[in-house]
Amino acid sequence: MAKYDDEFKNSVVQDYLSNKGGYKSLGAKYSVSYGQIRRWVAVYIHNGDSGLTKRSGSPHSAEFKLSVLERMWREDLSFSQTAALFNLRGGAGVVSSWERKYHAGDITALAPKPRGRPKQMNSPEPPKPSCELPQESKTLQELQRENEYLRAEVAYLKKLDALVRAKQQAAQKKRKP
C-alpha cells in the first residue's frame, strides 16, 4: 500500500503552487520530507494529475530505458529532472542505475530481469558408460574382450570375498580361547 494517497499528494502540491509555503514549511506542516514534496511538484509540473497517481510496476523495456538516457544526455538533464519528465517511480536513483548499467554493459544490461524464484533445473541424465553401447555396433572381438573382462572381475570379487570371510573367521577363532 502507498504511504501517501493521491488526494494528499495533490493537496500538498496545490498548497505549494498557490504559494501557501515553501518545501520546508509544507514538509513540516504535513510531516513529509521537503525533498519528497519537491519531487511531487516536479512530477506534477511535467505530467499533471497523472504524475501523482499510483501506476502498476511493469518493467520498462531496454529500448525505453535507452531513449530516456539519450534524452537526458542530449538535453543535459539531471537525474531528478529526467525522472520527473518521464514520471519514473524511484526517482533519480532509477535513472542513475540505468546509466551505470549502460556504461558497464551496453543495452543488454538494461533489459529487465525476470522476477521471482528461478525455475527448478531438470536433473540431467547421467552419461552412459562406454561399455554399454548398443549390441549391434560392437564387433565379435569387442564382445569377447568385454566378456573376458567381466569374468575376471567376478572372479576377483569372489576371491576378495573369500579372503575377507577367512580373516573374519580367523579373528573369531582367536577370540574363543
C-alpha positions in Angstrom: 0.0 0.0 0.0 1.2 3.5 -0.8 2.3 5.6 2.1 0.5 8.7 0.8 -2.7 8.6 -1.3 -3.2 10.7 -4.4 -5.5 13.2 -2.8 -3.0 14.0 -0.1 -0.2 14.5 -2.6 -2.4 16.7 -4.8 -3.3 18.9 -1.9 0.3 19.4 -0.9 1.3 20.2 -4.4 -1.6 22.7 -4.8 -0.6 24.4 -1.5 2.9 24.8 -2.9 1.7 26.1 -6.2 -0.7 28.6 -4.6 2.3 30.0 -2.5 1.0 28.7 0.8 4.5 27.8 1.8 7.8 26.5 0.6 9.1 23.0 0.5 10.4 23.1 4.1 7.4 24.8 5.7 5.0 22.5 3.9 7.2 19.5 4.8 7.0 20.5 8.5 3.2 21.1 8.2 2.4 17.8 6.6 5.2 15.7 8.2 6.7 14.9 4.8 10.3 15.5 3.8 10.8 18.6 1.7 12.7 16.5 -0.9 9.6 14.4 -1.4 7.4 17.5 -1.9 10.0 18.8 -4.4 9.7 15.5 -6.4 5.8 15.6 -6.3 5.8 19.2 -7.6 8.3 18.4 -10.4 6.3 15.4 -11.5 3.0 17.4 -11.3 4.5 20.2 -13.4 5.7 17.7 -16.1 2.8 15.2 -16.1 -0.2 16.9 -14.3 -2.5 14.9 -12.1 -1.5 11.6 -13.7 2.0 12.1 -12.4 0.8 11.7 -8.8 -1.3 8.6 -9.3 0.0 5.2 -8.5 0.9 3.1 -11.5 1.5 -0.6 -11.9 5.1 -1.8 -11.6 5.5 -3.2 -15.0 9.2 -3.2 -16.0 10.4 -0.8 -18.7 12.0 -2.3 -21.8 15.6 -1.8 -22.6 14.7 0.4 -25.6 12.7 2.7 -23.4 15.5 3.0 -20.8 18.0 3.8 -23.6 15.7 6.5 -25.0 15.4 8.1 -21.5 19.2 8.1 -21.2 19.7 9.5 -24.7 17.2 12.4 -24.0 18.9 13.1 -20.7 22.3 13.3 -22.4 21.0 15.3 -25.3 19.2 17.9 -23.2 21.8 17.8 -20.4 19.2 17.0 -17.8 19.9 15.9 -14.2 18.7 12.5 -12.9 15.9 14.2 -10.9 14.7 16.2 -13.9 14.7 13.1 -16.1 12.8 11.1 -13.5 10.2 13.8 -13.2 9.9 14.3 -17.0 9.3 10.6 -17.6 7.3 10.1 -14.4 9.6 7.3 -13.2 8.9 5.7 -9.9 12.0 5.5 -7.8 13.2 8.9 -8.8 16.8 9.9 -9.6 18.2 6.6 -8.3 16.5 4.6 -11.0 17.9 6.8 -13.8 21.4 6.8 -12.3 21.4 3.0 -12.0 20.3 2.7 -15.7 23.2 4.9 -16.7 25.6 2.9 -14.6 24.4 -0.4 -16.1 24.5 1.0 -19.6 28.2 2.2 -19.2 29.1 -1.2 -17.6 27.5 -3.5 -20.2 25.8 -1.9 -23.2 22.0 -2.0 -23.9 21.8 -5.7 -23.0 22.4 -4.7 -19.3 19.3 -2.6 -19.4 17.0 -5.5 -20.2 14.5 -6.2 -17.4 15.4 -9.2 -15.2 12.9 -12.0 -14.6 11.2 -11.7 -11.3 10.5 -14.4 -8.8 12.2 -17.6 -7.9 14.1 -19.3 -10.7 12.6 -22.4 -12.2 13.9 -25.8 -11.0 16.5 -27.2 -13.2 15.8 -30.7 -14.7 18.4 -33.1 -13.5 20.5 -34.2 -16.5 20.6 -37.8 -17.4 23.9 -39.4 -16.3 26.2 -40.2 -19.2 26.1 -43.8 -20.2 29.3 -45.8 -19.7 31.2 -46.5 -22.9 30.9 -50.3 -22.4 27.1 -50.1 -22.8 27.0 -49.3 -26.4 24.2 -50.9 -28.4 25.0 -54.6 -29.1 24.6 -54.2 -32.8 27.5 -51.8 -33.0 30.0 -54.0 -31.2 32.1 -56.5 -33.0 32.5 -60.1 -32.0 36.1 -59.4 -30.7 34.9 -56.5 -28.6 32.1 -58.6 -27.1 34.6 -61.4 -26.3 37.0 -59.0 -24.6 34.2 -57.5 -22.6 33.1 -61.0 -21.5 36.6 -61.9 -20.5 37.0 -58.7 -18.5 33.7 -59.2 -16.7 34.6 -62.8 -15.9 37.9 -61.7 -14.4 36.1 -59.0 -12.4 33.7 -61.5 -10.9 36.5 -64.0 -10.1 38.4 -61.2 -8.4 35.4 -60.2 -6.3 34.7 -63.8 -5.3 38.4 -64.2 -4.2 38.3 -61.0 -2.3 35.1 -62.0 -0.5 36.6 -65.4 0.4 39.7 -63.7 1.9 37.5 -61.3 3.9 35.5 -64.2 5.3 38.6 -66.1 6.1 40.0 -63.2 8.1 36.7 -62.8 10.0 36.7 -66.5 10.9 40.3 -66.4 12.0 39.5 -63.3 14.2 36.6 -65.2 15.7 38.7 -68.3 16.5 41.3 -66.1 18.2 38.7 -64.6 20.5 37.4 -68.0 21.7 40.1 -69.5 23.9 
